């Protein structure tokens, strides 16, 4: 029922196509994330209708994504995030399921900004080939070896501001899989405001403040790593408050 209601609301937005979105790709940007419930999304999404377009590709409003993350044996990418390292990388293959496009992407976080580099590839591989590894190294990644570490799937709604240079992605239906283990996260929305520079007069930012929803530094990758790996094998003490917030939003005692 909640997803069908969100679909109904999404259909009421003015549409924008992929070509029209080219001017707001924001490959170098500032990201601000918020986490809240599906019920809250149903309440707030209609309030954005006048300020934002909604991505519509051949009448598909919910884009499906599949991501395979890569890390080294020490989980350096995960721990760099966990330890708050200001200069860090995230490596993944991402499949845009609806269009059957696949990219190798390197996200470089430095001094609060995110720079994303990517190349087109044929499919998500089980092992990274030499050409792809060279691309990753040229993007600045220093890890000597990389191997798959986590599989993630989710649905995304993409909004584009009609007046300001910003995009807003709304991710839901998060699920993870690794080594015969699977986990879904229900009732959770991760919204990410992508801007060339921080603009707190953004309609969405203002709406979040009015509803006392504070920005939360979290990633789908770190959530998945905590869910998929043994808690003894991977530390997550600096993420405990964020995990507790997700617990509360799910109205459950535990997801771990």
Secondary structure, DSSP 8 states (H G I E B T S, - for coil): -HHHHHHHHHTTS-EE-TTGGGGG--SEEEEEEEEEEHHHHHHHHGGGTTTEEEE-BTTB-SEEEEEEEEE-TT-HHHHHHHTT-SEEEEEEEEEETTTTEEEEEEEEEETTEEEEEEEEESS--SS--HHHHHHHHHTT---S--EEEEEEEEEEEEEEESSSSEEEEEEEEEEEEETTEEEEE-SEEEEEEEESS--TT-HHHHHHHHTT-------HHHHHHHHHS-TTTS--GGGHHHHHHHHHHHTSS---
